[in-house]
Amino acid sequence: MFTRGKTQRTNRPSLGGMDYVDPVKKSGVKRKIVFAACLVMLCITMIKLSPSFGSPSPFSRHEAGVTHVLVTGGAGYIGSHAALRLLRDSHRVTIVDNLSRGNLGAVKVLQNLFPEPGRLQFIYADLGDPKAVNKIFSENAFDAVMHFAAVAYVGESTLDPLKYFNVIGSDPDGRLGEAPRPELREHGRISGACFDAARGITNGLKVRGTDYKTADGTCIRDYIDVTDLVDAHVKALEKAQPGEVGIYNVGTGRGRSVNEFVKACKMATGVNIKVDFLPRRPGDYAEVFSDPSKILRELNWSAQYTDLEKSLRVAWRWQKLHLNGYGPSKV
């Protein structure tokens, strides 16, 4: 004789080939569904009663005493440093970037530094898309725009990164730096080329021309620290007035030869970087550097970080601590 224990399941009875549903169990399922529905309704009611429900985003309205700045290309090298400065100065910031050149890691650093609601938002969008641009401006209330989004690594600047002025350095406090993705390395800035050579990623630096009519025979260019460059933009923002246009040269006002740069690079990194000297191309100018007298006169701005070796040393320190860019840091 077989006796069913309490832990054993009873086979579901069937009537005429059809399953028989226990009315007691069916009633229990109904009660659970009703309870879940009531819980959802309660949550919806609480959300609607919340003071923030239905209120516009702080980014969508103008606020007295708060300057909302749109930073295009804000995930890039210069743009991220500009966003950092603006946030540090208590501005509200919206970064728009399609990440074709920028780095999402830089945005995450900024979000971690300024997590308060209404301080920073990131919008992934391509500014070449008119519909996307219209949507961004219709949904946000901007007071100013700092425009850094551009495909800068084309033409002659790609073929010869030493030909024109160059932005160097990084955040003095080590929060941000230049972290080009591997697939963009060949299009990077001269400081990046210096560090790649120092790390053995590339075979060295290539210098075009040693027969210019300069003190050491190499061409002379302007090198500006990214902190100074951002400061100039902030000064312009503070001075800006509706309907007024100002165009300024931003630079140190002092040229440095390529040989000086190479020497500073070697000193900053402590590596005797290999240098290949190549023939210069016809049409290359011997000296190219800015005249910042207007911006000094009208905005009271002048470059402060003018020690080439020191700027490179600060950037090199960030590079060594972030061998994978904004990936896992070196411990």
JOSULDA-V404116 format. One record per pair of residues at least 6 apart in sequence whose C-alpha atoms are under 8 Angstrom apart, sorted by the first residue. I is the first residue (numbers start at 1). J is the second residue. If there is no record, write none. Layout:
BEGIN
i=I j=J
i=I j=J
END
This chain:
BEGIN
i=12 j=19
i=12 j=20
i=13 j=19
i=13 j=20
i=14 j=20
i=47 j=53
i=48 j=54
i=57 j=118
i=58 j=118
i=59 j=68
i=59 j=92
i=59 j=94
i=59 j=118
i=59 j=140
i=59 j=141
i=59 j=142
i=60 j=139
i=60 j=140
i=60 j=141
i=61 j=140
i=61 j=141
i=62 j=68
i=62 j=141
i=62 j=142
i=62 j=143
i=66 j=90
i=66 j=91
i=66 j=92
i=67 j=91
i=67 j=92
i=67 j=142
i=67 j=143
i=67 j=144
i=68 j=91
i=68 j=92
i=68 j=93
i=68 j=94
i=68 j=141
i=68 j=142
i=68 j=143
i=68 j=144
i=69 j=91
i=69 j=92
i=69 j=93
i=69 j=94
i=69 j=142
i=69 j=143
i=69 j=144
i=69 j=145
i=69 j=146
i=70 j=93
i=70 j=94
i=70 j=95
i=70 j=96
i=70 j=142
i=70 j=143
i=70 j=144
i=70 j=145
i=70 j=146
i=70 j=147
i=71 j=79
i=71 j=82
i=71 j=83
i=71 j=93
i=71 j=94
i=71 j=95
i=71 j=96
i=71 j=145
i=71 j=146
i=71 j=147
i=71 j=148
i=72 j=79
i=72 j=95
i=72 j=96
i=72 j=97
i=72 j=145
i=72 j=146
i=72 j=147
i=72 j=148
i=72 j=149
i=73 j=79
i=73 j=80
i=73 j=95
i=73 j=96
i=73 j=97
i=73 j=98
i=73 j=102
i=73 j=147
i=73 j=148
i=73 j=149
i=73 j=150
i=74 j=80
i=74 j=82
i=74 j=83
i=74 j=95
i=74 j=96
i=74 j=97
i=74 j=102
i=74 j=107
i=74 j=148
i=74 j=149
i=75 j=95
i=75 j=96
i=75 j=97
i=75 j=99
i=75 j=102
i=75 j=103
i=75 j=104
i=75 j=106
i=75 j=107
i=76 j=99
i=76 j=101
i=76 j=102
i=76 j=103
i=76 j=106
i=77 j=102
i=77 j=177
i=77 j=178
i=77 j=179
i=78 j=148
i=78 j=226
i=78 j=230
i=79 j=148
i=79 j=149
i=80 j=106
i=80 j=107
i=80 j=176
i=81 j=170
i=81 j=171
i=81 j=176
i=81 j=226
i=81 j=227
i=81 j=230
i=82 j=230
i=83 j=93
i=83 j=95
i=84 j=110
i=85 j=230
i=86 j=92
i=86 j=93
i=86 j=234
i=87 j=93
i=87 j=114
i=87 j=119
i=87 j=120
i=91 j=119
i=92 j=118
i=92 j=119
i=92 j=120
i=93 j=119
i=93 j=120
i=93 j=121
i=94 j=120
i=94 j=121
i=94 j=122
i=94 j=123
i=95 j=120
i=95 j=121
i=95 j=122
i=95 j=123
i=96 j=122
i=96 j=123
i=96 j=124
i=96 j=125
i=96 j=126
i=97 j=122
i=97 j=123
i=97 j=124
i=97 j=125
i=97 j=126
i=97 j=127
i=97 j=149
i=98 j=124
i=98 j=125
i=98 j=126
i=98 j=127
i=99 j=124
i=101 j=151
i=101 j=180
i=101 j=181
i=101 j=184
i=102 j=180
i=103 j=179
i=103 j=180
i=103 j=181
i=103 j=326
i=105 j=326
i=105 j=327
i=106 j=176
i=106 j=326
i=107 j=122
i=109 j=175
i=109 j=176
i=111 j=120
i=114 j=120
i=125 j=132
i=126 j=132
i=126 j=133
i=127 j=133
i=144 j=237
i=146 j=233
i=153 j=187
i=153 j=188
i=156 j=163
i=157 j=163
i=157 j=164
i=158 j=187
i=161 j=188
i=161 j=189
i=161 j=190
i=162 j=190
i=162 j=207
i=162 j=221
i=162 j=258
i=163 j=221
i=163 j=284
i=164 j=221
i=164 j=222
i=164 j=288
i=165 j=221
i=165 j=222
i=165 j=223
i=165 j=224
i=165 j=288
i=165 j=289
i=166 j=189
i=166 j=190
i=166 j=221
i=166 j=222
i=166 j=223
i=166 j=224
i=167 j=189
i=167 j=223
i=167 j=224
i=167 j=225
i=167 j=226
i=167 j=229
i=168 j=190
i=168 j=191
i=168 j=223
i=168 j=224
i=168 j=225
i=168 j=226
i=168 j=311
i=168 j=312
i=168 j=315
i=169 j=177
i=169 j=191
i=169 j=225
i=169 j=226
i=169 j=227
i=169 j=311
i=169 j=312
i=169 j=313
i=169 j=314
i=169 j=315
i=170 j=176
i=170 j=177
i=170 j=178
i=170 j=225
i=170 j=226
i=170 j=227
i=170 j=311
i=170 j=314
i=170 j=315
i=170 j=318
i=171 j=177
i=171 j=226
i=171 j=227
i=171 j=314
i=171 j=315
i=172 j=314
i=174 j=314
i=174 j=317
i=174 j=318
i=176 j=318
i=177 j=315
i=177 j=318
i=177 j=319
i=178 j=192
i=178 j=315
i=178 j=319
i=178 j=325
i=179 j=319
i=179 j=324
i=179 j=325
i=179 j=326
i=180 j=188
i=180 j=325
i=181 j=325
i=185 j=192
i=191 j=312
i=193 j=202
i=193 j=205
i=194 j=204
i=194 j=205
i=194 j=262
i=194 j=265
i=195 j=269
i=195 j=316
i=195 j=319
i=196 j=202
i=196 j=204
i=197 j=203
i=197 j=204
i=197 j=205
i=197 j=273
i=197 j=274
i=198 j=204
i=198 j=269
i=198 j=271
i=198 j=272
i=198 j=273
i=203 j=274
i=204 j=273
i=204 j=274
i=204 j=275
i=204 j=276
i=205 j=273
i=205 j=274
i=205 j=275
i=205 j=276
i=206 j=275
i=206 j=276
i=206 j=277
i=206 j=278
i=207 j=258
i=207 j=275
i=207 j=276
i=207 j=277
i=207 j=278
i=208 j=218
i=208 j=277
i=208 j=278
i=208 j=279
i=208 j=280
i=208 j=281
i=209 j=217
i=209 j=218
i=209 j=219
i=209 j=277
i=209 j=278
i=209 j=279
i=209 j=280
i=209 j=281
i=210 j=216
i=210 j=217
i=210 j=218
i=210 j=219
i=210 j=277
i=210 j=279
i=210 j=280
i=211 j=217
i=211 j=218
i=212 j=218
i=212 j=219
i=212 j=286
i=213 j=286
i=214 j=220
i=214 j=286
i=216 j=257
i=216 j=259
i=218 j=257
i=218 j=258
i=218 j=259
i=218 j=286
i=219 j=257
i=219 j=258
i=219 j=285
i=219 j=286
i=219 j=287
i=220 j=255
i=220 j=256
i=220 j=257
i=220 j=258
i=220 j=286
i=220 j=287
i=220 j=288
i=220 j=289
i=221 j=255
i=221 j=256
i=221 j=257
i=221 j=258
i=221 j=287
i=221 j=288
i=221 j=289
i=222 j=251
i=222 j=252
i=222 j=253
i=222 j=254
i=222 j=255
i=222 j=256
i=222 j=288
i=222 j=289
i=222 j=290
i=223 j=251
i=223 j=252
i=223 j=255
i=223 j=256
i=223 j=308
i=224 j=251
i=224 j=252
i=224 j=303
i=224 j=305
i=224 j=306
i=225 j=305
i=225 j=306
i=225 j=311
i=227 j=305
i=228 j=302
i=228 j=303
i=228 j=304
i=228 j=305
i=229 j=250
i=229 j=251
i=229 j=303
i=232 j=250
i=232 j=301
i=232 j=302
i=235 j=299
i=235 j=301
i=236 j=299
i=239 j=299
i=248 j=292
i=248 j=294
i=248 j=295
i=249 j=290
i=249 j=291
i=249 j=292
i=249 j=294
i=249 j=295
i=250 j=290
i=250 j=291
i=250 j=292
i=250 j=295
i=251 j=289
i=251 j=290
i=251 j=291
i=251 j=292
i=251 j=303
i=252 j=289
i=252 j=290
i=252 j=291
i=252 j=292
i=252 j=302
i=252 j=303
i=252 j=306
i=253 j=289
i=253 j=290
i=253 j=291
i=253 j=292
i=254 j=289
i=254 j=290
i=255 j=287
i=255 j=288
i=255 j=289
i=261 j=308
i=264 j=308
i=264 j=309
i=264 j=312
i=265 j=309
i=265 j=312
i=266 j=272
i=266 j=273
i=267 j=309
i=268 j=309
i=268 j=310
i=268 j=312
i=268 j=313
i=268 j=316
i=269 j=313
i=269 j=316
i=292 j=302
i=295 j=301
i=295 j=302
i=296 j=302
i=305 j=311
i=319 j=325
i=320 j=330
i=321 j=329
i=321 j=330
i=321 j=331
i=322 j=328
i=322 j=329
i=322 j=330
i=323 j=329
i=323 j=330
END
